[in-house]
């Protein structure tokens, strides 16, 4: 488990996608060779993907329309 202050701050701000990407970049050799702009871009891409997935999943759980009661029951 990563205990870097930046990772903790991202989790505290509920930027879970960015925190996940940050942890991966810190642990990989590839992350050390990237410039800061590339790091931010990768972390933002991950956050956008995670939020899009979360939004899609919540839409799947929500009912699309309410079933109207038949007129003869009213």
PyMOL commands that set and color helices and strands:
alter all, ss='L'
color gray80, all
select helices_A, chain A and resi 5-12+16-27+29-33+36-61+71-73
alter helices_A, ss='H'
color red, helices_A
deselect
rebuild
show_as cartoon
